[in-house]
Amino acid sequence: MCSHYEAPENERLLAGFGVAPDSQLPIDLWPTYIGPFIRLRHEEAREDDLPELEALTGQFGLLPFWAKDRKLGRQTYNCRSETASTKPSFKSAWKKGQKCIIPISAFFEPDWRSGKAIPTRITRTDGGVMAVAGLWERWKDQDGQVVHSYTMLTINADAHPFMNAFHKPNDEKRSIVILPNGLIKDWLNSSVEQTMSFMQPYPADRLMVDNRPG
């Protein structure tokens, strides 16, 4: 599953979503790094003519309220959609409908077809920003400081013509949930009961291997 990805520059976020963090964050992201995520703005703020969406920064690796420290994020950067509603790390965010998208320009998966793990950079064929379905959470550290965090939702990809090429031969194939552009706001506005209907594979012909420098 996806533990390494590239976030878009703020200029691309503004062009695609109309919002971006106040400052540019690192592009190359791993679990526990701080990256951007996008969610719906609270309804009260929308009445002040602010954009419907807002861009926040948070840890890549979700932190439930009971987390002792940020290190838990090394285990919670991806969330199996099939078990999200029952797993202690994710069930609160799932049941509260705390949906977000994680904007990415590329992600990396290991290609084992040669017998060795070859880190492989994956992008959209059109070079566009990918909107990954995710969950977000709000956590407080020992000093009372608020830390936002997020996780990428995943689905089975055993039958996916593109994503089934990655991970070890005998392991289950998994894929992050990439939303078509036209479904982004539908996803963010959807009810908890509708969540699983968005857990669909992204068309294989819209993804490509691109190992050029990002």
C-alpha positions in Angstrom: 0.0 0.0 0.0 1.0 3.6 -0.4 3.6 4.8 2.1 5.4 7.2 -0.2 4.0 9.9 -2.4 4.5 13.4 -3.8 2.2 16.3 -2.9 1.5 19.0 -5.5 2.9 22.4 -5.3 0.6 25.1 -3.8 0.1 26.6 -7.2 -1.4 23.4 -8.5 -3.6 23.1 -5.5 -5.0 26.6 -6.0 -5.5 25.9 -9.7 -7.3 22.6 -9.1 -9.2 23.1 -5.9 -9.1 26.9 -5.2 -7.4 26.4 -1.8 -3.9 25.7 -0.6 -2.0 25.8 2.7 -0.5 29.1 3.8 3.0 28.0 3.0 4.6 25.4 0.7 5.2 22.0 2.4 7.7 19.4 1.4 6.8 17.6 -1.8 8.3 14.2 -0.9 6.1 12.6 1.8 6.4 9.5 4.0 4.4 8.4 7.1 4.5 11.0 10.0 5.5 13.8 7.6 3.3 16.8 7.4 1.3 17.2 4.2 -1.8 18.9 2.8 -5.3 17.5 2.9 -8.6 19.1 1.8 -12.0 18.9 3.5 -15.3 20.7 3.5 -15.3 24.0 5.4 -17.6 24.1 8.4 -21.0 25.4 7.5 -20.7 28.5 9.7 -17.6 29.6 7.8 -19.3 29.1 4.5 -21.9 31.8 5.4 -19.0 34.3 5.5 -18.5 33.8 1.7 -15.4 31.7 2.2 -14.7 28.8 -0.2 -16.6 25.6 0.3 -13.3 23.7 0.6 -10.4 24.3 2.9 -6.8 23.1 2.8 -5.3 22.0 6.1 -1.9 20.5 7.0 -1.6 17.3 9.0 0.4 14.2 9.6 0.4 11.5 7.0 -0.7 8.7 9.4 -4.0 9.1 11.3 -3.9 9.7 15.0 -7.0 8.6 16.9 -7.8 10.4 20.2 -6.2 7.6 22.2 -2.8 7.7 20.5 0.1 8.1 22.9 2.3 9.9 20.4 2.7 10.6 16.7 4.7 7.4 16.1 1.4 5.5 15.6 1.2 7.2 12.3 3.8 4.8 11.0 1.0 2.2 11.1 -2.0 4.2 10.1 -1.1 6.0 6.9 -3.4 3.6 4.9 -6.8 2.3 6.0 -8.5 -0.8 4.6 -12.0 0.4 3.7 -13.5 -3.0 4.3 -12.6 -2.8 8.1 -12.5 0.9 8.7 -15.7 1.0 10.6 -14.5 -1.5 13.2 -10.7 -0.9 13.5 -9.9 1.1 16.7 -7.6 3.5 14.8 -10.2 4.5 12.2 -13.7 3.7 13.4 -14.3 7.1 15.1 -13.3 9.1 12.0 -15.3 6.7 9.8 -18.5 6.9 11.9 -18.3 10.7 12.2 -17.9 11.0 8.4 -14.6 12.9 8.7 -13.9 12.6 5.0 -11.1 14.4 3.1 -9.1 14.1 -0.1 -5.4 13.9 -0.1 -4.0 15.6 -3.3 -1.1 13.8 -4.8 0.9 14.2 -8.0 2.5 10.8 -7.9 2.8 7.8 -5.6 5.2 4.9 -5.3 4.7 1.2 -5.2 7.1 -1.7 -5.3 7.1 -3.7 -8.5 8.2 -7.3 -7.7 7.8 -8.8 -11.2 11.6 -9.0 -11.6 12.0 -10.8 -8.3 13.2 -7.7 -6.6 11.3 -4.7 -5.2 11.7 -1.9 -7.7 10.3 1.4 -6.4 7.9 2.6 -9.2 6.5 6.1 -9.6 2.9 6.2 -10.7 1.0 9.2 -12.1 -2.1 10.0 -14.0 -1.7 9.6 -17.8 -2.8 13.2 -18.2 -0.4 14.5 -15.5 -3.2 15.8 -13.4 -3.4 15.9 -9.6 -5.0 12.8 -8.1 -7.6 13.2 -5.3 -7.3 10.2 -2.9 -10.2 9.5 -0.7 -9.2 9.7 3.0 -10.2 10.2 6.6 -9.0 12.9 8.9 -8.7 13.3 12.6 -8.0 15.9 15.3 -5.6 14.9 18.1 -3.9 16.7 21.0 -0.4 16.1 22.1 0.9 16.1 25.7 1.2 19.9 25.6 -2.4 20.3 24.4 -1.4 21.3 20.9 -3.8 20.3 18.2 -2.4 18.0 15.5 -4.5 17.1 12.4 -3.8 13.9 10.7 -5.1 11.8 7.7 -5.0 8.4 6.2 -5.6 7.1 2.6 -8.4 4.6 2.1 -7.6 1.4 0.2 -9.4 -1.3 -1.7 -8.6 -4.8 -3.0 -6.8 -4.6 -6.4 -6.3 -8.3 -7.2 -8.3 -7.9 -10.5 -7.1 -4.4 -11.4 -5.2 -4.6 -14.7 -2.7 -2.0 -13.6 -2.4 -2.1 -9.8 -2.2 -5.9 -9.6 1.4 -5.6 -10.9 2.7 -4.3 -7.5 3.6 -5.8 -4.1 4.9 -9.3 -3.5 3.6 -12.1 -5.7 1.7 -14.0 -3.0 0.4 -10.9 -1.2 -3.0 -9.4 -1.6 -2.9 -6.5 -4.1 -4.2 -3.2 -2.7 -4.8 0.2 -4.2 -5.5 3.6 -2.8 -8.9 5.0 -3.8 -8.4 7.7 -6.4 -11.6 9.7 -7.0 -12.6 10.9 -10.5 -12.6 14.7 -10.5 -16.4 14.8 -10.9 -16.9 12.9 -7.7 -14.8 14.9 -5.3 -17.5 17.1 -3.8 -20.0 14.2 -3.9 -17.5 12.2 -1.7 -17.0 15.1 0.7 -20.7 15.7 1.1 -21.7 12.0 1.3 -23.3 10.4 4.3 -21.6 7.7 6.4 -24.0 5.2 4.8 -22.8 6.2 1.3 -19.1 5.9 2.1 -18.5 2.4 0.7 -20.2 3.3 -2.6 -17.2 5.5 -3.4 -14.7 2.6 -2.8 -14.2 1.9 -6.5 -11.1 1.2 -8.6 -9.7 3.9 -10.7 -9.6 3.2 -14.5 -6.4 1.4 -15.4 -5.9 3.3 -18.6 -5.8 6.6 -16.7 -2.7 5.5 -14.7 0.9 5.1 -15.9 4.4 4.3 -14.7 6.5 7.4 -14.9 10.0 7.1 -13.3 11.1 10.6 -14.4 12.1 12.9 -11.6 9.1 14.6 -10.1 
